[in-house]
Amino acid sequence: MKRLVKTAFIALICNFIVNDAMAAPKRDYELRRTDKEFFTTPEAARIGEQVLAYQRVTGGWPKNIDMCRPHTPEELAEIKTQRDRRNDSTTDNNATTTQMTFLARLYQATGDTRYRDAFLAGMEYLLSGQYPNGGWPQFWPDPQGYQIHITFNDGAMANTLTLLRDIFEQHEPYGGNLTDETLRTRLRVAFEKGIDCILATQIRVDGKPTVWCQQHDRETFAPAPARSYELPSFCSAESSQIVGLLMQLPAPDKRIKEAVHGAMAWFEANKLMGYRLERTGRPKSPESDTRLVADPAAGPLWGRFYDLEKCEIYVCDRDGIPRKSLEEIGHERRNGYSWYNDNPLSLYPVYDKWADLNDPDGKVRIDMSLVNKAEARGQKRR
Protein backbone atom coordinates (compact mmCIF):
# COMPACT_ATOMS: atom_id res chain seq x y z
CA MET A 1 0.00 0.00 0.00
CA LYS A 2 2.79 2.44 0.91
CA ARG A 3 4.42 1.79 -2.46
CA LEU A 4 1.15 2.54 -4.24
CA VAL A 5 0.76 5.78 -2.29
CA LYS A 6 4.31 6.83 -3.15
CA THR A 7 3.83 5.97 -6.83
CA ALA A 8 0.66 8.05 -6.98
CA PHE A 9 2.44 10.87 -5.19
CA ILE A 10 5.33 10.92 -7.67
CA ALA A 11 2.81 11.06 -10.52
CA LEU A 12 1.21 14.06 -8.82
CA ILE A 13 4.56 15.84 -8.63
CA CYS A 14 5.23 15.25 -12.31
CA ASN A 15 1.83 16.65 -13.20
CA PHE A 16 2.38 19.80 -11.14
CA ILE A 17 6.02 20.49 -11.83
CA VAL A 18 7.59 18.95 -14.89
CA ASN A 19 4.92 19.92 -17.37
CA ASP A 20 4.01 23.29 -15.91
CA ALA A 21 7.11 24.88 -14.44
CA MET A 22 8.56 26.33 -17.63
CA ALA A 23 6.00 26.77 -20.39
CA ALA A 24 7.25 25.84 -23.86
CA PRO A 25 6.95 28.31 -26.74
CA LYS A 26 4.37 27.59 -29.44
CA ARG A 27 7.09 26.75 -31.97
CA ASP A 28 7.92 23.64 -29.92
CA TYR A 29 4.39 22.23 -30.03
CA GLU A 30 5.02 19.59 -32.69
CA LEU A 31 8.32 18.61 -31.08
CA ARG A 32 6.48 17.96 -27.81
CA ARG A 33 3.73 15.74 -29.19
CA THR A 34 3.30 12.40 -27.47
CA ASP A 35 0.60 10.66 -29.53
CA LYS A 36 2.25 7.60 -31.02
CA GLU A 37 0.18 7.69 -34.21
CA PHE A 38 1.69 11.04 -35.20
CA PHE A 39 5.22 9.64 -35.30
CA THR A 40 4.37 7.27 -38.15
CA THR A 41 3.12 10.10 -40.38
CA PRO A 42 4.94 11.87 -43.25
CA GLU A 43 4.67 15.11 -41.27
CA ALA A 44 6.63 13.66 -38.36
CA ALA A 45 9.25 12.35 -40.79
CA ARG A 46 9.52 15.79 -42.42
CA ILE A 47 10.10 17.45 -39.07
CA GLY A 48 12.56 14.72 -38.14
CA GLU A 49 14.67 15.48 -41.19
CA GLN A 50 14.82 19.12 -40.19
CA VAL A 51 15.73 18.29 -36.60
CA LEU A 52 18.57 16.11 -37.90
CA ALA A 53 19.75 18.96 -40.11
CA TYR A 54 19.98 21.36 -37.19
CA GLN A 55 22.08 19.05 -35.01
CA ARG A 56 25.61 20.37 -34.57
CA VAL A 57 28.82 18.36 -34.70
CA THR A 58 28.84 18.70 -30.91
CA GLY A 59 25.74 16.52 -30.70
CA GLY A 60 23.65 19.41 -29.36
CA TRP A 61 21.20 21.86 -30.90
CA PRO A 62 20.86 25.67 -30.98
CA LYS A 63 17.93 27.44 -29.30
CA ASN A 64 15.01 29.66 -30.30
CA ILE A 65 14.62 28.23 -33.80
CA ASP A 66 11.39 26.97 -35.33
CA MET A 67 12.51 23.57 -36.55
CA CYS A 68 8.98 22.49 -37.43
CA ARG A 69 7.91 24.97 -40.10
CA PRO A 70 8.43 23.66 -43.65
CA HIS A 71 11.90 24.50 -44.95
CA THR A 72 12.83 24.83 -48.61
CA PRO A 73 15.64 22.66 -50.01
CA GLU A 74 17.77 25.79 -50.17
CA GLU A 75 17.13 26.54 -46.50
CA LEU A 76 18.01 23.00 -45.48
CA ALA A 77 21.22 23.16 -47.49
CA GLU A 78 22.18 26.38 -45.72
CA ILE A 79 21.35 24.91 -42.31
CA LYS A 80 23.62 21.95 -42.97
CA THR A 81 26.53 24.30 -43.64
CA GLN A 82 26.25 25.37 -39.99
CA ARG A 83 26.74 21.84 -38.66
CA ASP A 84 30.36 22.45 -37.60
CA ARG A 85 29.46 25.36 -35.30
CA ARG A 86 30.63 24.74 -31.75
CA ASN A 87 29.43 27.91 -30.02
CA ASP A 88 25.64 27.67 -30.15
CA SER A 89 24.80 24.24 -28.72
CA THR A 90 22.83 24.63 -25.49
CA THR A 91 20.16 23.34 -23.14
CA ASP A 92 18.80 26.87 -22.62
CA ASN A 93 15.13 27.46 -23.51
CA ASN A 94 14.53 23.68 -23.74
CA ALA A 95 17.02 23.21 -26.59
CA THR A 96 18.65 19.80 -27.14
CA THR A 97 16.49 17.96 -24.57
CA THR A 98 13.35 18.69 -26.65
CA GLN A 99 14.95 17.53 -29.91
CA MET A 100 16.29 14.38 -28.27
CA THR A 101 12.88 13.38 -26.97
CA PHE A 102 11.29 13.95 -30.38
CA LEU A 103 13.93 11.75 -32.04
CA ALA A 104 13.45 9.04 -29.41
CA ARG A 105 9.73 8.93 -30.22
CA LEU A 106 10.49 8.80 -33.95
CA TYR A 107 12.90 5.92 -33.46
CA GLN A 108 10.43 3.96 -31.35
CA ALA A 109 7.74 4.45 -34.00
CA THR A 110 9.84 3.76 -37.11
CA GLY A 111 12.98 1.85 -36.14
CA ASP A 112 15.02 4.24 -38.29
CA THR A 113 18.49 4.07 -36.73
CA ARG A 114 19.39 7.58 -37.90
CA TYR A 115 17.10 8.90 -35.19
CA ARG A 116 18.68 6.69 -32.55
CA ASP A 117 22.19 7.67 -33.63
CA ALA A 118 21.33 11.36 -33.41
CA PHE A 119 19.71 10.82 -30.01
CA LEU A 120 22.82 9.06 -28.72
CA ALA A 121 25.02 11.86 -30.05
CA GLY A 122 22.85 14.26 -28.09
CA MET A 123 23.28 12.10 -25.02
CA GLU A 124 27.05 12.24 -25.35
CA TYR A 125 26.79 16.00 -25.74
CA LEU A 126 24.92 16.29 -22.44
CA LEU A 127 27.41 14.08 -20.62
CA SER A 128 30.38 15.97 -22.08
CA GLY A 129 29.17 19.28 -20.63
CA GLN A 130 28.90 18.25 -16.99
CA TYR A 131 31.48 19.78 -14.70
CA PRO A 132 33.29 17.49 -12.23
CA ASN A 133 31.20 19.12 -9.48
CA GLY A 134 27.97 17.97 -11.18
CA GLY A 135 26.79 21.25 -12.71
CA TRP A 136 26.32 22.25 -16.33
CA PRO A 137 27.09 25.53 -18.11
CA GLN A 138 24.51 27.24 -20.30
CA PHE A 139 26.41 26.66 -23.57
CA TRP A 140 29.28 24.33 -24.41
CA PRO A 141 31.83 23.35 -25.64
CA ASP A 142 32.75 27.01 -26.32
CA PRO A 143 30.92 29.09 -23.69
CA GLN A 144 31.37 32.85 -23.60
CA GLY A 145 31.21 35.13 -20.57
CA TYR A 146 28.48 34.22 -18.09
CA GLN A 147 27.64 31.08 -20.09
CA ILE A 148 30.32 29.22 -18.11
CA HIS A 149 28.32 29.47 -14.87
CA ILE A 150 26.31 26.54 -13.50
CA THR A 151 22.94 27.37 -15.02
CA PHE A 152 19.50 26.81 -13.54
CA ASN A 153 17.95 29.63 -15.60
CA ASP A 154 14.83 28.65 -17.57
CA GLY A 155 15.02 25.12 -16.19
CA ALA A 156 18.20 24.22 -18.11
CA MET A 157 19.80 21.95 -15.53
CA ALA A 158 16.54 20.62 -14.10
CA ASN A 159 15.38 19.66 -17.61
CA THR A 160 18.68 17.90 -18.26
CA LEU A 161 18.51 15.94 -15.01
CA THR A 162 14.89 14.99 -15.62
CA LEU A 163 15.80 13.63 -19.05
CA LEU A 164 18.77 11.65 -17.69
CA ARG A 165 16.58 10.08 -15.02
CA ASP A 166 13.80 9.20 -17.44
CA ILE A 167 16.32 7.53 -19.73
CA PHE A 168 18.14 5.43 -17.14
CA GLU A 169 14.79 4.42 -15.64
CA GLN A 170 13.63 3.66 -19.21
CA HIS A 171 10.40 5.60 -19.04
CA GLU A 172 8.50 5.95 -22.30
CA PRO A 173 9.80 6.73 -24.94
CA TYR A 174 13.28 5.70 -23.76
CA GLY A 175 12.82 1.94 -23.49
CA GLY A 176 13.79 -0.96 -25.72
CA ASN A 177 17.18 -0.83 -27.40
CA LEU A 178 17.41 2.97 -27.53
CA THR A 179 20.19 2.81 -24.92
CA ASP A 180 22.27 0.07 -23.33
CA GLU A 181 23.02 -0.71 -19.70
CA THR A 182 26.50 0.83 -19.89
CA LEU A 183 25.10 4.18 -20.98
CA ARG A 184 22.30 4.05 -18.43
CA THR A 185 24.85 3.49 -15.66
CA ARG A 186 26.75 6.58 -16.81
CA LEU A 187 23.53 8.58 -16.78
CA ARG A 188 22.70 7.48 -13.26
CA VAL A 189 26.12 8.61 -12.03
CA ALA A 190 25.72 11.96 -13.81
CA PHE A 191 22.26 12.41 -12.29
CA GLU A 192 23.51 11.78 -8.77
CA LYS A 193 26.36 14.24 -9.28
CA GLY A 194 23.84 16.80 -10.53
CA ILE A 195 21.73 16.42 -7.39
CA ASP A 196 24.86 16.88 -5.27
CA CYS A 197 25.57 20.10 -7.16
CA ILE A 198 22.04 21.36 -6.54
CA LEU A 199 22.46 20.80 -2.82
CA ALA A 200 25.90 22.44 -2.81
CA THR A 201 24.66 25.59 -4.56
CA GLN A 202 21.59 26.19 -2.39
CA ILE A 203 22.00 29.63 -0.82
CA ARG A 204 22.32 29.51 2.96
CA VAL A 205 21.52 32.42 5.25
CA ASP A 206 22.73 32.09 8.85
CA GLY A 207 23.34 28.43 8.11
CA LYS A 208 19.80 27.78 6.90
CA PRO A 209 19.06 26.61 3.33
CA THR A 210 16.89 28.94 1.24
CA VAL A 211 16.61 28.89 -2.56
CA TRP A 212 18.89 29.27 -5.60
CA CYS A 213 20.16 31.90 -7.99
CA GLN A 214 19.64 31.52 -11.74
CA GLN A 215 23.39 30.98 -12.11
CA HIS A 216 26.12 29.93 -9.71
CA ASP A 217 29.88 30.24 -10.00
CA ARG A 218 31.33 26.95 -11.21
CA GLU A 219 34.24 27.15 -8.76
CA THR A 220 32.81 28.71 -5.58
CA PHE A 221 29.09 27.86 -6.04
CA ALA A 222 28.29 31.49 -5.12
CA PRO A 223 25.34 33.24 -6.84
CA ALA A 224 26.61 34.72 -10.10
CA PRO A 225 25.45 37.38 -12.59
CA ALA A 226 24.39 36.79 -16.17
CA ARG A 227 22.94 39.48 -18.44
CA SER A 228 23.09 43.08 -17.22
CA TYR A 229 19.62 42.87 -15.65
CA GLU A 230 20.20 39.42 -14.11
CA LEU A 231 22.08 40.13 -10.89
CA PRO A 232 23.09 37.62 -8.21
CA SER A 233 19.80 37.05 -6.40
CA PHE A 234 17.39 34.74 -4.69
CA CYS A 235 15.35 33.47 -7.68
CA SER A 236 11.84 32.11 -7.24
CA ALA A 237 10.89 30.54 -10.59
CA GLU A 238 14.00 28.44 -11.15
CA SER A 239 14.02 27.44 -7.49
CA SER A 240 10.45 26.16 -7.69
CA GLN A 241 11.41 23.78 -10.47
CA ILE A 242 14.45 22.59 -8.55
CA VAL A 243 12.33 21.87 -5.48
CA GLY A 244 9.86 19.98 -7.65
CA LEU A 245 12.69 17.80 -8.94
CA LEU A 246 14.01 17.14 -5.44
CA MET A 247 10.58 16.03 -4.27
CA GLN A 248 10.52 13.41 -7.02
CA LEU A 249 13.53 11.60 -5.57
CA PRO A 250 12.63 8.26 -3.95
CA ALA A 251 13.63 7.71 -0.33
CA PRO A 252 14.95 11.26 0.22
CA ASP A 253 17.84 11.46 2.65
CA LYS A 254 18.43 14.10 5.34
CA ARG A 255 20.10 16.49 2.88
CA ILE A 256 17.15 16.40 0.49
CA LYS A 257 14.62 16.88 3.26
CA GLU A 258 16.54 19.84 4.66
CA ALA A 259 16.82 21.43 1.20
CA VAL A 260 13.10 21.06 0.44
CA HIS A 261 11.93 22.26 3.86
CA GLY A 262 14.27 25.25 3.67
CA ALA A 263 13.10 26.30 0.24
CA MET A 264 9.43 25.93 1.13
CA ALA A 265 9.94 28.03 4.25
CA TRP A 266 11.56 30.70 2.06
CA PHE A 267 8.67 30.65 -0.43
CA GLU A 268 6.15 31.03 2.37
CA ALA A 269 8.06 33.88 4.02
CA ASN A 270 8.63 35.83 0.80
CA LYS A 271 5.29 35.63 -1.02
CA LEU A 272 3.69 38.89 -2.16
CA MET A 273 0.04 39.26 -1.25
CA GLY A 274 -2.56 41.81 -2.34
CA TYR A 275 -1.25 42.40 -5.86
CA ARG A 276 -1.96 41.03 -9.31
CA LEU A 277 -0.03 41.37 -12.54
CA GLU A 278 -1.95 43.20 -15.26
CA ARG A 279 -0.95 43.17 -18.91
CA THR A 280 -2.60 45.48 -21.42
CA GLY A 281 -2.33 46.02 -25.17
CA ARG A 282 -1.16 43.65 -27.86
CA PRO A 283 1.94 41.71 -26.77
CA LYS A 284 5.25 43.10 -28.11
CA SER A 285 3.51 46.22 -29.46
CA PRO A 286 4.33 49.82 -28.42
CA GLU A 287 0.98 50.09 -26.63
CA SER A 288 1.54 46.99 -24.50
CA ASP A 289 2.30 47.42 -20.83
CA THR A 290 2.71 45.46 -17.61
CA ARG A 291 1.72 46.74 -14.20
CA LEU A 292 1.56 45.44 -10.66
CA VAL A 293 -1.92 46.40 -9.44
CA ALA A 294 -3.10 46.49 -5.83
CA ASP A 295 -5.90 43.98 -5.30
CA PRO A 296 -6.78 42.79 -1.79
CA ALA A 297 -8.18 39.53 -3.17
CA ALA A 298 -5.10 38.70 -5.25
CA GLY A 299 -1.98 36.71 -4.54
CA PRO A 300 0.25 35.15 -3.88
CA LEU A 301 2.94 36.27 -6.32
CA TRP A 302 6.69 36.02 -6.07
CA GLY A 303 9.22 38.37 -7.60
CA ARG A 304 11.59 36.81 -10.03
CA PHE A 305 14.52 38.34 -8.16
CA TYR A 306 15.13 39.16 -4.48
CA ASP A 307 18.32 40.98 -3.51
CA LEU A 308 20.81 38.98 -1.49
CA GLU A 309 21.23 41.61 1.25
CA LYS A 310 17.67 42.38 2.37
CA CYS A 311 15.74 39.71 0.43
CA GLU A 312 13.56 42.38 -1.20
CA ILE A 313 11.94 42.11 -4.62
CA TYR A 314 13.55 44.21 -7.34
CA VAL A 315 13.33 44.73 -11.09
CA CYS A 316 16.18 45.84 -13.32
CA ASP A 317 16.80 47.49 -16.67
CA ARG A 318 19.72 46.94 -19.01
CA ASP A 319 21.72 49.52 -17.03
CA GLY A 320 22.11 46.94 -14.27
CA ILE A 321 20.63 49.16 -11.55
CA PRO A 322 18.05 47.39 -9.36
CA ARG A 323 14.80 49.29 -8.80
CA LYS A 324 11.71 48.77 -6.68
CA SER A 325 8.90 49.04 -9.23
CA LEU A 326 8.10 48.22 -12.85
CA GLU A 327 7.34 51.89 -13.54
CA GLU A 328 10.99 52.72 -12.87
CA ILE A 329 12.35 50.66 -15.77
CA GLY A 330 11.93 51.17 -19.49
CA HIS A 331 9.15 49.80 -21.67
CA GLU A 332 11.37 47.20 -23.35
CA ARG A 333 12.48 45.38 -20.18
CA ARG A 334 9.25 46.01 -18.31
CA ASN A 335 7.31 44.11 -20.96
CA GLY A 336 10.01 41.81 -22.30
CA TYR A 337 10.81 39.80 -19.19
CA SER A 338 8.92 37.79 -16.60
CA TRP A 339 9.35 39.80 -13.39
CA TYR A 340 6.65 38.09 -11.32
CA ASN A 341 5.30 34.55 -11.18
CA ASP A 342 3.19 32.26 -9.05
CA ASN A 343 5.13 29.06 -9.82
CA PRO A 344 5.87 28.25 -6.16
CA LEU A 345 2.14 28.04 -5.43
CA SER A 346 1.91 24.81 -7.44
CA LEU A 347 4.40 23.30 -4.98
CA TYR A 348 2.18 23.84 -1.96
CA PRO A 349 -0.17 20.83 -2.38
CA VAL A 350 2.74 18.70 -3.55
CA TYR A 351 4.87 19.63 -0.54
CA ASP A 352 1.94 19.10 1.83
CA LYS A 353 1.72 15.45 0.74
CA TRP A 354 5.49 14.99 0.35
CA ALA A 355 6.24 16.17 3.87
CA ASP A 356 3.48 14.03 5.39
CA LEU A 357 4.87 11.01 3.56
CA ASN A 358 8.60 11.57 4.07
CA ASP A 359 9.22 13.83 7.06
CA PRO A 360 6.17 14.94 9.01
CA ASP A 361 8.29 16.06 11.97
CA GLY A 362 10.29 18.46 9.79
CA LYS A 363 7.31 19.85 7.88
CA VAL A 364 7.24 23.64 7.72
CA ARG A 365 4.05 25.64 8.02
CA ILE A 366 2.61 26.83 4.68
CA ASP A 367 -0.71 28.49 4.04
CA MET A 368 -2.64 25.82 2.15
CA SER A 369 -5.70 28.06 2.01
CA LEU A 370 -3.93 30.02 -0.72
CA VAL A 371 -4.27 27.04 -3.06
CA ASN A 372 -8.00 26.79 -2.50
CA LYS A 373 -8.46 30.54 -2.93
CA ALA A 374 -6.47 30.53 -6.18
CA GLU A 375 -8.54 27.65 -7.55
CA ALA A 376 -11.76 29.34 -6.52
CA ARG A 377 -11.01 32.53 -8.41
CA GLY A 378 -9.54 30.72 -11.40
CA GLN A 379 -6.13 32.30 -11.01
CA LYS A 380 -4.02 31.44 -14.02
CA ARG A 381 -0.33 30.70 -13.97
CA ARG A 382 1.69 33.72 -15.07
Number of C-alpha atoms within 10 A of each C-alpha: 6 8 8 9 11 18 12 11 18 18 12 15 22 16 14 18 23 17 11 14 23 18 13 14 11 10 14 18 11 16 22 15 14 14 9 13 9 16 22 16 13 10 13 20 16 14 21 22 16 19 21 18 19 21 25 24 16 21 23 30 31 21 16 13 12 16 21 19 12 13 15 9 9 8 10 15 12 12 16 15 12 14 16 11 15 20 15 18 25 26 27 24 21 24 20 25 25 19 24 25 21 24 29 22 26 25 23 22 16 13 13 12 13 15 24 21 16 20 27 19 19 23 22 16 22 24 17 14 17 18 17 12 16 20 27 27 26 26 23 23 18 12 17 12 8 18 18 20 26 31 28 27 19 19 24 24 26 25 24 21 23 15 21 23 18 17 22 22 14 15 12 14 20 19 16 11 9 19 17 11 10 9 14 18 12 13 24 18 13 22 22 14 18 23 19 16 20 24 18 16 22 23 23 14 10 5 7 13 21 21 28 28 30 28 29 26 18 22 10 10 20 19 22 20 18 18 11 12 17 20 23 20 25 27 23 29 29 27 26 26 26 24 25 23 20 19 26 19 12 11 11 15 11 9 10 19 19 18 23 28 21 22 25 25 17 17 23 18 10 18 17 18 15 14 17 22 17 10 13 10 11 10 13 11 9 11 10 15 20 19 16 15 12 13 12 10 13 19 21 23 23 24 21 22 25 21 16 17 8 7 12 14 24 18 28 24 19 14 9 13 13 19 14 12 14 20 14 13 19 13 16 14 16 21 20 13 12 14 21 20 18 23 24 25 23 19 23 20 16 20 21 16 16 22 18 12 13 17 16 12 8 13 20 16 11 16 10 12 10 15 16 12 15 17 11 9 10 9 15 8 13 13
